Amino acid sequence: MDIVTQALLGATLAQSVARKTEIKYAAAIGALAGILADADIFIQSSTDSLLTIEFHRHFTHSLLFIPVGALIATIILWPIFKKWLPVGRIYLYALFGYCMSGVLDACTSYGTHLLWPFSDERIAWHIISIVDPLFTLSLLVAVIIAFRRQSFNVARIGLGVAFLYMMIGVVQLQRTETIAEELAESRGHQIERLVVKPTIGNLILWRSIYQYDGHFYIDAIRVGPGNNKLYPGDTIKQLNFSEIIKFAPKDSVLYKDIKRFQNFSDGYIAFHPKRDDIVGDVRYAMLPTSVSPLWGIEFDAQKPEQHAQYNFYRNMSVEDRELFKSMLLGE
């Protein structure tokens, strides 16, 4: 999730095991340890922009890396906190602050290498958006009250509320999947693959993407409160590598880059609906009914030995914002 939520979760976890007199130190150490896993974003290459997305949420988010990450955090923070805490306590709070970073990211739809090095699979449970103000607010309130009252019980209550919110996400996910499956059946489609994910900042409006007969079908589904509503979206052809070979041989840099992007996107890739020099990740778009990708790779078909460029496409018009709002409100 976003870095603020990661820090707040780390702070709350550390506070939940802290001594009363150490609550404030635990919060600071937990917050800083909670964001340390995202330092992998600094793994970059000036010539290969795909390197960043390949290593983001990679080994630093692995369950096996947790003790190592906590140790690194302790080494960094010990000079700051050694006046007030012994090194063992610093490590304890860093361990609790760091321990859920990967798990929290796995709750989103982006994908996290939780089981590295035993598995290179990107795990994504799709139960919460990358940014969710209600979830973040529940942690923020818990951190502040626990800090002021010097109470680890308040922190534990905050964690309980956050867990309950996640469970609501699980229920909403299952409800949305059922509606998506019924929709495909009504169209006479046999779903080959299906992914549903919450739209930004809420657990009410979801984006559904299913694959059938070489195409991706995109729809928006609003799941309560009140009546469920379906907003039929667009359809786009799945990328076929026989088209790529026409301008990028299998041993070319460009072909390998598109394969890397396919792996990152779990195969949910297609040409941009308006540009044949962009391959996008159809799982993400500014509007839940749109096939225009939120991010993708741009390339020059005349230069197959040149790396593709990873880019974002976040333009959202006033009309699109109003449309999103109306779908969210069930209008």
VOGU-3710 file (C-alpha; in Angstrom, 3 decimals, decimal comma):
1> mdivtqallg> 0,000/0,000/0,000  1,007/3,645/0,141  3,984/4,572/2,299  1,887/6,433/4,919  -0,245/3,365/5,599  2,852/1,152/5,746  4,387/3,483/8,343  1,185/3,611/10,418  0,789/-0,164/10,406  4,415/-0,577/11,471
11> atlaqsvark> 3,931/1,965/14,265  0,741/0,299/15,511  2,298/-3,165/15,505  5,331/-1,947/17,457  3,122/-0,094/19,942  1,061/-3,255/20,500  4,061/-5,000/22,139  5,689/-1,965/23,757  6,161/-1,170/27,399  4,143/1,790/28,617
21> teikyaaaig> 7,195/4,023/28,949  8,438/3,062/25,477  5,282/3,612/23,433  6,576/6,757/21,719  9,906/5,170/20,819  8,188/2,014/19,581  5,904/4,076/17,340  8,822/5,876/15,717  10,907/2,723/15,251  7,941/0,725/13,939
31> alagiladad> 6,988/3,437/11,463  10,494/3,716/10,053  10,916/-0,067/9,880  7,500/-0,353/8,230  8,588/1,676/5,220  12,045/0,169/4,895  10,851/-2,685/2,673  9,871/-0,131/0,023  13,500/0,973/-0,269  13,606/-1,535/-3,132
41> ifiqsstdsl> 12,152/1,259/-5,273  15,693/2,644/-5,478  16,831/-0,387/-7,488  16,886/1,321/-10,866  18,636/1,396/-14,199  19,064/4,424/-16,447  18,668/2,221/-19,546  16,208/-0,457/-18,371  13,123/1,028/-16,718  11,516/-2,400/-16,245
51> ltiefhrhft> 14,151/-3,257/-13,658  12,342/-1,088/-11,109  8,989/-2,861/-11,370  10,666/-6,268/-11,378  12,345/-5,615/-8,028  9,627/-3,524/-6,374  7,867/-5,707/-3,775  10,454/-8,398/-4,392  12,938/-9,900/-1,901  12,578/-7,074/0,653
61> hsllfipvga> 8,887/-8,047/0,987  9,560/-11,762/1,431  8,518/-13,441/4,672  11,995/-14,954/4,896  13,574/-11,489/4,723  11,691/-10,117/7,765  14,431/-10,807/10,372  17,048/-9,382/7,998  14,967/-6,285/7,294  14,468/-5,748/11,027
71> liatiilwpi> 18,208/-6,099/11,586  18,967/-3,506/8,902  16,421/-1,157/10,496  18,045/-1,714/13,899  21,498/-0,898/12,562  20,180/2,315/11,020  18,148/3,383/14,073  20,427/2,306/16,921  22,540/5,507/16,861  19,331/7,532/17,239
81> fkkwlpvgri> 17,595/5,531/19,981  20,512/4,030/21,942  20,137/6,709/24,677  16,680/5,422/25,571  16,543/1,764/24,514  18,863/-1,246/24,560  19,584/-2,762/21,166  17,352/-5,754/21,891  14,288/-3,552/22,365  15,084/-1,585/19,222
91> ylyalfgycm> 15,258/-4,831/17,272  11,970/-6,057/18,783  10,112/-2,923/17,701  11,803/-2,957/14,286  10,808/-6,597/13,860  7,149/-5,918/14,593  7,222/-2,761/12,473  8,683/-4,601/9,495  6,903/-7,955/9,767  3,641/-7,075/7,991
101> sgvldactsy> 5,004/-4,896/5,177  4,939/-7,689/2,618  1,653/-9,152/3,857  -0,093/-5,772/3,648  1,085/-5,303/0,065  -0,086/-8,822/-0,799  -3,591/-7,753/0,264  -3,644/-5,366/-2,718  -3,786/-6,338/-6,386  -0,237/-5,309/-7,323
111> gthllwpfsd> 1,461/-8,561/-6,342  4,219/-9,327/-3,836  7,003/-11,925/-3,748  6,023/-13,183/-0,301  7,513/-16,651/-0,752  10,838/-15,682/-2,332  13,292/-17,449/-2,757  11,183/-20,639/-2,696  8,722/-19,257/-5,243  8,889/-16,358/-7,702
121> eriawhiisi> 5,102/-16,068/-7,833  3,637/-12,625/-7,282  0,971/-13,079/-4,604  -2,010/-10,710/-4,724  -5,219/-11,212/-2,752  -7,136/-8,213/-4,220  -8,987/-7,345/-1,008  -8,012/-3,700/-0,610  -6,954/-0,813/-2,827  -3,369/0,455/-2,877
131> vdplftlsll> -4,771/3,634/-1,280  -7,719/3,355/1,112  -8,395/6,370/3,382  -10,690/4,503/5,802  -8,127/1,786/6,463  -5,367/4,367/6,882  -7,528/6,500/9,186  -8,240/3,550/11,497  -4,509/3,058/11,993  -3,822/6,771/12,392
141> vaviiafrrq> -6,417/7,124/15,150  -5,015/4,074/16,951  -1,424/5,357/16,782  -2,346/8,804/18,106  -4,524/7,575/20,986  -2,029/4,867/21,967  0,731/7,492/21,946  -1,220/9,919/24,130  -2,482/7,330/26,617  0,691/5,261/26,500
151> sfnvariglg> -1,472/2,175/26,035  -0,572/-0,904/24,002  -4,210/-2,040/24,344  -5,380/0,859/22,184  -2,885/-0,171/19,516  -4,211/-3,721/19,641  -7,778/-2,474/19,260  -6,676/-0,451/16,231  -5,123/-3,556/14,701  -8,365/-5,417/15,340
161> vaflymmigv> -10,377/-2,739/13,540  -7,941/-2,823/10,613  -8,236/-6,623/10,444  -12,033/-6,380/10,476  -11,856/-3,931/7,566  -9,754/-6,444/5,633  -12,348/-9,149/6,304  -15,027/-6,879/4,861  -12,799/-6,682/1,782  -12,746/-10,490/1,575
171> vqlqrtetia> -16,559/-10,629/1,700  -16,860/-7,891/-0,930  -14,374/-9,707/-3,157  -16,395/-12,923/-3,021  -19,650/-11,084/-3,734  -18,094/-9,315/-6,709  -16,654/-12,535/-8,139  -20,103/-14,148/-7,998  -21,678/-11,243/-9,890  -18,874/-11,292/-12,487
181> eelaesrghq> -19,336/-15,029/-13,048  -23,095/-14,592/-13,460  -22,492/-11,759/-15,921  -20,158/-13,865/-18,064  -22,667/-16,723/-18,031  -25,448/-14,381/-19,181  -23,243/-13,438/-22,153  -22,625/-17,057/-23,015  -18,954/-16,820/-22,051  -16,885/-19,479/-20,346
191> ierlvvkpti> -14,445/-17,613/-18,087  -10,843/-18,691/-18,638  -9,397/-16,312/-16,036  -10,986/-13,761/-13,752  -9,660/-11,032/-11,504  -11,718/-8,503/-9,553  -10,132/-5,656/-7,637  -11,398/-2,679/-5,631  -11,127/0,722/-7,238  -9,077/3,440/-5,597
201> gnlilwrsiy> -9,989/4,336/-2,028  -13,030/2,124/-1,381  -14,480/-1,396/-1,067  -17,746/-0,619/-2,847  -16,910/-0,131/-6,534  -14,883/-2,956/-8,122  -13,225/-3,537/-11,484  -13,842/-6,948/-13,059  -11,596/-8,356/-15,800  -12,179/-11,779/-17,277
211> qydghfyida> -10,586/-13,534/-20,230  -12,581/-15,403/-22,864  -11,716/-16,468/-26,396  -8,663/-14,229/-26,742  -10,310/-11,094/-25,321  -10,538/-9,287/-21,997  -13,970/-8,113/-20,845  -13,929/-5,163/-18,453  -16,855/-4,196/-16,229  -17,497/-2,142/-13,110
221> irvgpgnnkl> -19,495/-3,736/-10,301  -20,879/-1,819/-7,339  -21,479/-4,088/-4,354  -23,640/-2,518/-1,626  -24,582/-0,850/0,572  -27,964/-0,725/-1,081  -28,610/-2,541/-4,340  -25,774/-4,026/-6,366  -25,215/-2,341/-9,719  -23,446/-3,395/-12,875
231> ypgdtikqln> -21,769/-0,969/-15,287  -20,827/-2,815/-18,510  -17,462/-1,730/-19,836  -15,222/-2,227/-22,834  -13,621/-5,237/-24,472  -10,087/-5,520/-25,790  -8,115/-8,195/-27,621  -5,454/-10,017/-25,639  -1,924/-9,427/-26,882  -0,798/-12,178/-29,248
241> fseiikfapk> 2,940/-12,679/-29,461  2,649/-13,698/-33,099  2,067/-9,983/-33,732  5,168/-9,047/-31,738  7,411/-11,403/-33,696  6,623/-9,463/-36,871  8,805/-6,590/-35,662  10,693/-8,035/-32,677  12,463/-11,420/-33,090  12,415/-13,760/-30,096
251> dsvlykdikr> 16,068/-13,069/-29,295  15,636/-9,264/-29,413  15,712/-6,944/-26,396  12,212/-5,666/-27,149  10,670/-9,144/-27,316  12,253/-10,060/-23,984  11,044/-6,789/-22,434  7,456/-7,483/-23,514  7,782/-10,979/-22,033  9,037/-9,436/-18,762
261> fqnfsdgyia> 6,084/-7,064/-18,718  3,742/-9,968/-19,410  5,128/-11,775/-16,379  4,762/-8,667/-14,201  1,170/-8,196/-15,386  0,249/-11,867/-14,943  -0,570/-12,097/-18,642  -3,243/-9,371/-18,560  -1,708/-7,336/-21,383  -2,995/-5,791/-24,589
271> fhpkrddivg> -2,076/-3,084/-27,050  -3,271/0,374/-26,043  -6,684/0,939/-27,710  -5,420/4,115/-29,391  -1,708/3,389/-29,898  0,093/0,409/-31,385  3,409/1,361/-29,759  2,160/0,789/-26,193  1,459/-2,499/-24,414  -0,620/-1,912/-21,295
281> dvryamlpts> -1,619/-3,788/-18,154  -5,399/-4,107/-18,529  -5,905/-4,799/-14,810  -5,554/-1,083/-14,063  -7,244/1,987/-15,530  -8,427/5,370/-14,330  -12,042/4,311/-14,874  -13,188/0,820/-13,831  -14,948/0,307/-17,183  -12,084/1,498/-19,380
291> vsplwgiefd> -9,511/-0,502/-21,375  -7,068/2,415/-21,503  -4,258/1,268/-19,182  -2,990/3,131/-16,150  0,551/2,053/-17,033  2,385/0,218/-19,776  5,533/0,045/-21,880  6,251/2,177/-24,918  8,568/1,013/-27,666  9,897/1,782/-31,127
301> aqkpeqhaqy> 9,070/-1,127/-33,437  11,889/-0,016/-35,730  14,433/-0,490/-32,918  13,937/-4,020/-31,492  17,351/-3,934/-29,776  16,318/-0,919/-27,699  14,676/-1,329/-24,274  10,991/-0,509/-23,925  10,149/2,420/-21,637  7,847/1,933/-18,654
311> nfyrnmsved> 5,364/4,830/-18,348  2,228/5,927/-16,485  -0,982/7,312/-18,073  -2,820/8,997/-15,220  -4,741/11,695/-17,063  -8,323/11,861/-15,836  -10,761/14,410/-17,201  -13,440/16,183/-15,200  -16,028/14,039/-17,012  -14,212/10,855/-15,999
321> relfksmllg> -14,084/11,957/-12,362  -17,814/12,673/-12,382  -18,500/9,303/-14,003  -16,415/7,510/-11,380  -18,234/9,372/-8,620  -21,651/8,479/-10,040  -20,729/4,790/-10,250  -19,376/4,824/-6,708  -22,612/6,366/-5,448  -24,711/3,911/-7,488
331> e> -26,325/6,563/-9,635
//
